[in-house]
Amino acid sequence: MDGDRERNTQPDYSCLDTPRGLVVGGVSSDVGKTVATLVAITALERAGYEVQPAKAGPDFIDPSHHEAVAGRPSRTLDPWLCGVDGMRRNYARGEGDLCLVEGMMGLYDGDVSSTAAVAAALELPVVLVVDAYAGMESVAATALGFQAYADECDAGVEVAGIIAQRAHGGRHERGIREALPESLEYLGRIPPLEDLEIPDRHLGLHMGSEAELPTEALAEAGEHLDGERLAALAETPTTVPTVAQAETTGARIAVADDGAFCFRYPATLERFRERGTLVPFSPVAGDPVPECDGVYVPGGYPERYAAELEAAGTLDALGELASDGLPVLGECGGLMAMGQSVTTGDDDRYRMAGILPVDVTMHDRYRALDHVELAATTDTLTARAGERLRGHEFHYSSTDVDGDARFAFEVVRGTGLDGSHDGVREYASLGTYAHVHPESGAFDRFLEVVSA
């Protein structure tokens, strides 16, 4: 990673052209929305559109695949993490002339952050992905049921068309198309190609940088989707808050950036660049910690790189800097790296930075998966005493925290470190299991503290 100082200019977002948008929803969480979204991006680009990808919900992994195909970072759209206005601002910051939003789980699943809630808040129509592998007329019936449910429940969602997932051509495709009512437009199909399968592991799919789908397979599948019809369905949100120019702090933030620390929102990096200077470095590669006012260690897979992290020496140096008072903020995988040790699923124990009095153990099943809300019990790096932060947690690890550890938050919703608390403070540093979005205000607080 390049540790040289980056010069950042102040963008002015006060007069943004809000892109038209379309949501790719699914009938369930395993229907192939990510593949459908990537194929739709390919079809739209073939039709001459510059596509801005986005993702409903807090996911880091699906957006990495969006970026690999679309060539620009994917926007995170989650009402719980960002608030509705924050989500709208984040949408408005997108580039390109058409925003394609991949949904989460089934269309109506997920409470306040469901795909339906995101589509309604942004006033965007939904294209429904339906698995057609073993159905024809029933595909139309399923889609019609999702459309009727929106009308019956007054969900504020327009289900405008369908994409038939794993559908063959010929009679199979004709049977689906002819069964659809006029209120549902047929946008095309995605053939059942083996090359369109993304491998997965704990925490979800492989990252886009690890398992890019073959360009040829995407292009072949994209020929069966109608990019012009997709674009014709897209609409422009009418309720978009003004995005004001941010005040610079002059802070210089070092950000861990490699395969071990890859779970960060593009909007977080934007916030650092807008209000200060961002300097990436790779602990896995043994990069020295850059000269900085504070360090951000995002989540990722430190357990997969634990041997390299122990041997490289960067975490040792980070621990020494933290003990001298340098503020270090870690989220989930960052918390793990800031602790004393990580024990992998093979029972191998590796030394980490030693900043926090925490030992971490990996497990075969996830230990937490939820949106979270935290109440700050003291002034800390991301909140003042009495403030509440909203975020999310998803991890396969558990922690053994020293009895005299100082916690920063009480858990209002979620699991945290011990069911009741999250956030361990030591020196001027903080590590949490929770991931937060910059629209929560947490990173503004962090920038203010490190630049004081």
C-alpha positions as CSV (number, residue, x, y, z in Angstrom):
1,M,0.0,0.0,0.0
2,D,1.1,3.5,-0.7
3,G,1.8,5.3,2.6
4,D,2.5,8.7,1.0
5,R,0.3,11.6,2.1
6,E,-2.9,12.0,0.0
7,R,-4.0,15.5,-0.8
8,N,-7.8,15.7,-0.7
9,T,-10.0,18.4,-2.1
10,Q,-13.4,19.5,-0.6
11,P,-16.3,18.3,-2.9
12,D,-19.5,20.3,-2.9
13,Y,-22.5,18.1,-2.9
14,S,-25.1,20.9,-2.6
15,C,-26.3,20.7,-6.2
16,L,-26.4,17.0,-7.0
17,D,-28.2,15.5,-9.9
18,T,-30.1,12.6,-8.3
19,P,-29.8,9.5,-10.5
20,R,-32.8,7.4,-11.5
21,G,-33.0,4.1,-9.7
22,L,-34.4,0.6,-9.7
23,V,-34.4,-2.0,-6.9
24,V,-33.6,-5.7,-7.5
25,G,-35.7,-7.5,-4.9
26,G,-36.0,-11.2,-4.3
27,V,-38.7,-13.7,-3.2
28,S,-36.1,-15.1,-0.6
29,S,-32.6,-14.6,0.6
30,D,-31.2,-17.4,-1.6
31,V,-32.8,-16.7,-4.9
32,G,-29.7,-15.3,-6.6
33,K,-30.1,-11.5,-6.2
34,T,-26.4,-10.8,-6.4
35,V,-25.9,-12.7,-9.6
36,A,-29.1,-11.1,-11.0
37,T,-27.8,-7.6,-10.1
38,L,-24.4,-8.3,-11.7
39,V,-26.0,-9.5,-14.9
40,A,-28.4,-6.5,-14.9
41,I,-25.4,-4.2,-14.5
42,T,-23.8,-5.9,-17.5
43,A,-27.0,-5.6,-19.6
44,L,-27.4,-1.9,-18.7
45,E,-23.8,-1.1,-19.6
46,R,-24.2,-2.9,-22.9
47,A,-27.2,-0.6,-23.5
48,G,-25.0,2.4,-22.9
49,Y,-25.8,3.3,-19.3
50,E,-23.3,4.2,-16.6
51,V,-24.5,2.2,-13.6
52,Q,-24.1,3.2,-10.0
53,P,-24.5,0.0,-7.8
54,A,-26.0,0.1,-4.3
55,K,-27.0,-2.4,-1.7
56,A,-29.9,-2.4,0.7
57,G,-28.9,-3.5,4.2
58,P,-25.5,-3.5,6.0
59,D,-23.6,-6.0,3.8
60,F,-20.0,-5.5,2.8
61,I,-19.5,-8.5,0.6
62,D,-22.1,-8.2,-2.1
63,P,-21.0,-4.6,-2.8
64,S,-17.5,-5.8,-3.5
65,H,-18.9,-7.8,-6.4
66,H,-20.9,-4.8,-7.6
67,E,-17.7,-2.7,-7.7
68,A,-15.8,-5.5,-9.5
69,V,-18.3,-5.4,-12.3
70,A,-19.5,-1.7,-12.4
71,G,-16.1,-0.2,-11.7
72,R,-17.3,2.1,-9.0
73,P,-18.0,1.6,-5.2
74,S,-21.4,0.4,-4.2
75,R,-23.6,2.7,-2.0
76,T,-24.9,1.4,1.3
77,L,-28.7,2.0,1.8
78,D,-29.9,1.0,5.3
79,P,-32.5,3.1,7.2
80,W,-31.3,1.6,10.6
81,L,-27.7,2.5,10.1
82,C,-28.1,5.8,8.3
83,G,-31.6,7.1,9.2
84,V,-34.0,7.7,6.3
85,D,-32.5,11.1,5.5
86,G,-29.0,9.8,5.7
87,M,-29.8,6.9,3.4
88,R,-31.3,9.4,0.9
89,R,-28.2,11.5,1.1
90,N,-26.0,8.5,0.5
91,Y,-28.1,7.6,-2.5
92,A,-27.8,11.1,-3.9
93,R,-24.0,11.0,-3.7
94,G,-24.0,8.2,-6.3
95,E,-22.5,8.7,-9.8
96,G,-23.6,7.5,-13.2
97,D,-27.0,8.0,-14.7
98,L,-28.8,5.0,-13.2
99,C,-28.6,3.5,-9.8
100,L,-29.2,-0.3,-9.4
101,V,-30.0,-1.3,-5.8
102,E,-29.6,-4.9,-4.8
103,G,-32.0,-5.9,-2.1
104,M,-31.5,-8.0,1.0
105,M,-33.2,-11.3,2.0
106,G,-36.8,-11.5,0.7
107,L,-38.4,-8.3,-0.5
108,Y,-40.5,-7.8,2.7
109,D,-38.1,-9.4,5.2
110,G,-36.0,-7.3,7.6
111,D,-38.3,-4.9,9.6
112,V,-37.3,-1.3,9.2
113,S,-34.4,-2.0,6.9
114,S,-36.2,-4.4,4.5
115,T,-35.8,-4.1,0.8
116,A,-39.4,-2.9,0.6
117,A,-38.7,-0.2,3.2
118,V,-35.7,1.0,1.2
119,A,-37.6,1.0,-2.1
120,A,-40.5,2.9,-0.5
121,A,-38.3,5.5,1.2
122,L,-36.4,6.2,-2.1
123,E,-39.6,6.0,-4.2
124,L,-38.0,3.4,-6.5
125,P,-39.8,0.6,-8.4
126,V,-38.8,-3.1,-7.7
127,V,-37.8,-5.7,-10.2
128,L,-38.5,-9.1,-8.6
129,V,-36.1,-12.0,-9.0
130,V,-38.0,-15.3,-9.0
131,D,-36.3,-18.8,-9.2
132,A,-37.8,-20.4,-12.3
133,Y,-35.7,-23.5,-12.3
134,A,-38.7,-25.8,-11.6
135,G,-41.6,-23.6,-12.5
136,M,-43.4,-21.8,-15.3
137,E,-46.9,-20.4,-14.7
138,S,-46.2,-20.6,-11.0
139,V,-43.4,-18.1,-11.5
140,A,-46.0,-15.6,-12.6
141,A,-48.3,-16.5,-9.7
142,T,-45.4,-15.9,-7.2
143,A,-44.6,-12.5,-8.6
144,L,-48.2,-11.5,-8.7
145,G,-48.6,-12.5,-5.1
146,F,-45.7,-10.2,-4.1
147,Q,-47.3,-7.4,-6.1
148,A,-50.7,-7.9,-4.5
149,Y,-49.1,-8.0,-1.0
150,A,-47.7,-4.6,-1.5
151,D,-51.1,-3.2,-2.6
152,E,-52.9,-5.0,0.2
153,C,-50.6,-3.9,3.0
154,D,-50.1,-0.3,1.6
155,A,-46.3,-0.9,1.7
156,G,-45.6,1.9,-0.7
157,V,-43.8,-0.5,-3.0
158,E,-44.3,-0.8,-6.8
159,V,-43.4,-4.3,-8.0
160,A,-43.0,-3.4,-11.7
161,G,-41.5,-6.5,-13.3
162,I,-39.6,-9.8,-12.9
163,I,-36.3,-11.4,-13.8
164,A,-36.6,-15.2,-14.2
165,Q,-33.6,-16.8,-12.4
166,R,-32.2,-20.1,-13.7
167,A,-34.7,-20.2,-16.6
168,H,-34.1,-21.9,-19.9
169,G,-35.2,-20.4,-23.2
170,G,-37.8,-21.8,-25.6
171,R,-40.9,-23.2,-24.1
172,H,-39.8,-22.6,-20.6
173,E,-39.3,-18.9,-21.1
174,R,-42.5,-18.6,-23.2
175,G,-44.6,-20.2,-20.4
176,I,-43.3,-17.7,-17.9
177,R,-43.8,-14.7,-20.2
178,E,-47.3,-15.6,-21.4
179,A,-48.5,-16.2,-17.8
180,L,-47.6,-12.8,-16.6
181,P,-50.4,-10.2,-16.2
182,E,-50.0,-6.8,-17.9
183,S,-49.1,-5.2,-14.6
184,L,-45.8,-7.1,-14.5
185,E,-43.2,-6.6,-17.1
186,Y,-40.9,-9.4,-18.2
187,L,-37.3,-8.2,-18.2
188,G,-35.7,-11.4,-19.2
189,R,-34.0,-14.5,-17.8
190,I,-30.7,-15.6,-16.3
191,P,-29.7,-19.0,-17.7
192,P,-28.5,-21.7,-15.3
193,L,-24.8,-21.4,-15.9
194,E,-22.2,-22.9,-13.6
195,D,-19.9,-20.0,-14.1
196,L,-22.4,-17.7,-12.4
197,E,-22.0,-19.3,-9.0
198,I,-20.0,-17.4,-6.4
199,P,-18.3,-19.5,-3.7
200,D,-19.1,-18.8,-0.1
201,R,-17.7,-19.3,3.4
202,H,-18.4,-18.0,6.9
203,L,-19.7,-14.4,6.8
204,G,-21.1,-14.9,3.3
205,L,-19.8,-15.0,-0.2
206,H,-16.2,-14.6,-1.1
207,M,-15.2,-11.0,-1.7
208,G,-15.4,-9.6,-5.3
209,S,-11.6,-9.3,-5.4
210,E,-11.2,-13.0,-4.6
211,A,-14.0,-14.6,-6.8
212,E,-14.9,-12.3,-9.7
213,L,-17.4,-13.9,-12.0
214,P,-16.0,-14.5,-15.5
215,T,-16.7,-11.5,-17.8
216,E,-17.7,-14.0,-20.6
217,A,-20.4,-15.6,-18.4
218,L,-21.8,-12.3,-17.3
219,A,-21.9,-11.1,-20.9
220,E,-23.6,-14.3,-22.1
221,A,-26.2,-14.0,-19.4
222,G,-26.6,-10.3,-20.0
223,E,-27.8,-11.0,-23.5
224,H,-31.0,-12.5,-22.0
225,L,-31.9,-9.4,-20.1
226,D,-33.3,-6.3,-21.7
227,G,-31.2,-3.3,-20.6
228,E,-33.4,-0.8,-22.3
229,R,-36.5,-2.1,-20.6
230,L,-34.8,-2.1,-17.2
231,A,-33.7,1.5,-17.7
232,A,-37.2,2.5,-18.8
233,L,-38.6,1.3,-15.5
234,A,-36.2,3.4,-13.4
235,E,-37.5,6.4,-11.6
236,T,-36.0,9.5,-9.9
237,P,-36.6,10.0,-6.2
238,T,-38.5,13.2,-5.4
239,T,-37.5,13.4,-1.8
240,V,-33.7,13.9,-1.5
241,P,-32.1,16.1,1.2
242,T,-29.4,18.6,0.3
243,V,-26.0,17.2,0.9
244,A,-24.0,20.0,2.5
245,Q,-20.3,20.5,2.1
246,A,-18.4,19.0,5.1
247,E,-16.0,21.1,7.3
248,T,-12.4,19.9,7.2
249,T,-10.7,19.0,10.4
250,G,-7.1,18.6,9.1
251,A,-6.9,15.2,10.7
252,R,-4.7,12.6,9.1
253,I,-6.3,9.1,9.3
254,A,-4.4,5.9,8.7
255,V,-6.7,3.1,7.5
256,A,-5.8,-0.6,7.5
257,D,-6.6,-1.9,4.0
258,D,-5.9,-5.4,2.9
259,G,-7.5,-8.9,2.8
260,A,-7.7,-9.0,6.6
261,F,-9.4,-5.6,6.9
262,C,-11.7,-5.2,4.0
263,F,-15.1,-4.5,5.6
264,R,-15.5,-0.7,5.4
265,Y,-18.1,1.4,3.7
266,P,-17.1,3.6,0.8
267,A,-18.9,6.5,2.5
268,T,-16.6,6.1,5.5
269,L,-13.5,6.6,3.3
270,E,-15.3,9.5,1.6
271,R,-15.9,11.1,5.0
272,F,-12.2,10.8,5.9
273,R,-11.2,12.4,2.6
274,E,-13.7,15.2,2.9
275,R,-12.8,16.2,6.4
276,G,-9.2,15.2,6.5
277,T,-6.5,13.1,4.8
278,L,-6.7,9.3,4.4
279,V,-3.6,7.2,4.3
280,P,-4.0,3.4,3.6
281,F,-1.6,0.8,4.9
282,S,-1.4,-3.0,5.0
283,P,-0.8,-4.8,8.3
284,V,-0.7,-8.2,6.5
285,A,2.1,-6.9,4.2
286,G,4.0,-5.5,7.2
287,D,3.6,-1.8,6.2
288,P,4.7,0.6,8.9
289,V,1.9,2.5,10.5
290,P,1.9,5.9,8.7
291,E,2.4,9.1,10.5
292,C,-1.1,10.1,11.5
293,D,-3.5,11.6,14.1
294,G,-5.6,8.4,14.4
295,V,-5.9,4.9,13.0
296,Y,-9.1,3.1,11.8
297,V,-9.0,-0.7,11.6
298,P,-12.1,-1.9,9.9
299,G,-13.5,-5.4,10.0
300,G,-12.7,-8.3,7.7
301,Y,-11.0,-11.7,8.1
302,P,-8.0,-11.3,10.5
303,E,-8.5,-14.9,11.5
304,R,-7.6,-16.0,8.0
305,Y,-4.4,-13.9,8.1
306,A,-3.5,-14.4,11.7
307,A,-0.1,-16.0,11.1
308,E,0.9,-13.3,8.7
309,L,-0.3,-10.6,11.0
310,E,1.7,-12.0,13.9
311,A,4.8,-12.4,11.8
312,A,4.6,-9.0,10.0
313,G,5.1,-6.8,13.1
314,T,2.8,-4.0,12.1
315,L,0.3,-4.9,14.9
316,D,3.1,-4.9,17.4
317,A,4.0,-1.4,16.3
318,L,0.4,-0.3,16.4
319,G,0.2,-1.6,20.0
320,E,3.2,0.6,21.0
321,L,1.7,3.7,19.4
322,A,-1.6,3.1,21.1
323,S,0.1,2.8,24.5
324,D,1.7,6.1,23.8
325,G,-1.7,7.7,23.3
326,L,-2.4,7.4,19.5
327,P,-6.2,6.9,19.1
328,V,-7.0,3.6,17.4
329,L,-10.6,2.7,16.4
330,G,-11.4,-0.9,15.5
331,E,-14.6,-2.5,14.4
332,C,-15.3,-6.3,14.7
333,G,-12.2,-7.7,12.9
334,G,-10.5,-4.5,13.9
335,L,-11.4,-5.3,17.6
336,M,-10.0,-8.8,17.1
337,A,-6.7,-7.4,15.8
338,M,-6.5,-4.9,18.7
339,G,-6.9,-7.6,21.3
340,Q,-4.3,-9.9,23.0
341,S,-4.8,-13.0,20.8
342,V,-7.0,-14.8,18.2
343,T,-7.6,-18.5,18.4
344,T,-8.7,-20.0,15.1
345,G,-11.0,-22.9,14.4
346,D,-8.0,-25.2,14.3
347,D,-7.2,-24.2,17.9
348,D,-4.1,-22.3,16.8
349,R,-3.5,-19.2,18.9
350,Y,-1.9,-16.1,17.4
351,R,-0.7,-12.9,19.1
352,M,-2.4,-9.6,18.1
353,A,-1.7,-6.0,18.9
354,G,-2.2,-6.2,22.6
355,I,-4.0,-2.9,22.9
356,L,-7.3,-4.2,24.4
357,P,-7.6,-6.8,27.3
358,V,-9.5,-9.2,25.0
359,D,-8.8,-12.7,23.8
360,V,-10.9,-13.9,20.8
361,T,-11.9,-17.4,19.8
362,M,-13.4,-18.4,16.4
363,H,-16.4,-20.8,16.1
364,D,-18.0,-22.8,13.4
365,R,-21.4,-21.0,13.7
366,Y,-22.2,-17.3,13.9
367,R,-22.5,-15.8,17.3
368,A,-24.3,-12.6,16.4
369,L,-26.2,-11.3,13.4
370,D,-28.4,-8.2,14.0
371,H,-28.8,-4.5,13.7
372,V,-27.7,-3.1,17.0
373,E,-28.2,0.0,19.2
374,L,-25.7,1.1,21.7
375,A,-25.9,3.7,24.5
376,A,-22.7,5.4,25.4
377,T,-21.9,5.4,29.1
378,T,-18.9,7.7,28.8
379,D,-17.3,10.1,26.3
380,T,-15.4,7.9,23.8
381,L,-14.0,8.0,20.2
382,T,-17.4,7.6,18.4
383,A,-20.0,9.1,20.8
384,R,-20.4,11.3,23.8
385,A,-21.9,10.0,27.1
386,G,-25.6,9.6,26.8
387,E,-25.7,9.4,23.0
388,R,-26.9,6.3,21.1
389,L,-25.3,4.7,18.1
390,R,-27.0,2.4,15.6
391,G,-25.0,-0.2,13.7
392,H,-24.9,-3.9,13.0
393,E,-22.9,-7.0,14.0
394,F,-22.1,-10.2,12.3
395,H,-19.4,-12.4,13.7
396,Y,-18.3,-16.0,14.3
397,S,-16.2,-15.2,17.2
398,S,-16.5,-14.8,21.0
399,T,-14.5,-12.8,23.4
400,D,-12.9,-13.4,26.8
401,V,-12.7,-9.9,28.3
402,D,-10.6,-9.1,31.4
403,G,-12.7,-8.4,34.5
404,D,-11.3,-4.9,34.9
405,A,-11.9,-3.9,31.2
406,R,-13.6,-0.6,30.7
407,F,-16.7,-0.7,28.5
408,A,-17.9,2.3,26.5
409,F,-21.5,1.2,25.6
410,E,-24.5,-0.6,27.1
411,V,-26.3,-2.8,24.5
412,V,-29.8,-1.6,23.9
413,R,-30.3,-4.0,21.0
414,G,-27.9,-6.7,19.9
415,T,-25.3,-9.0,21.5
416,G,-22.2,-7.0,21.9
417,L,-19.2,-8.4,23.7
418,D,-21.0,-10.1,26.6
419,G,-24.7,-9.6,25.9
420,S,-24.8,-6.3,27.9
421,H,-21.8,-4.3,26.8
422,D,-19.9,-3.4,23.6
423,G,-16.8,-1.3,23.1
424,V,-13.6,-1.8,25.1
425,R,-11.6,1.3,26.0
426,E,-7.9,1.4,26.6
427,Y,-5.5,4.3,26.4
428,A,-7.2,6.6,23.9
429,S,-8.4,3.7,21.8
430,L,-11.7,1.8,21.3
431,G,-12.7,-1.5,19.8
432,T,-16.3,-2.6,19.2
433,Y,-18.0,-5.6,17.6
434,A,-20.5,-3.1,16.0
435,H,-19.9,-1.7,12.6
436,V,-21.3,1.8,12.1
437,H,-22.0,4.0,9.0
438,P,-20.7,7.6,8.7
439,E,-24.3,8.9,8.6
440,S,-24.5,7.8,12.3
441,G,-22.2,10.6,13.1
442,A,-19.7,8.3,14.7
443,F,-16.8,9.1,12.4
444,D,-17.4,12.8,12.7
445,R,-16.9,12.4,16.4
446,F,-13.8,10.3,15.8
447,L,-12.4,13.0,13.5
448,E,-13.1,15.7,16.0
449,V,-11.4,13.8,18.8
450,V,-8.2,12.9,16.9
451,S,-7.9,16.5,15.5
452,A,-8.4,18.2,18.9
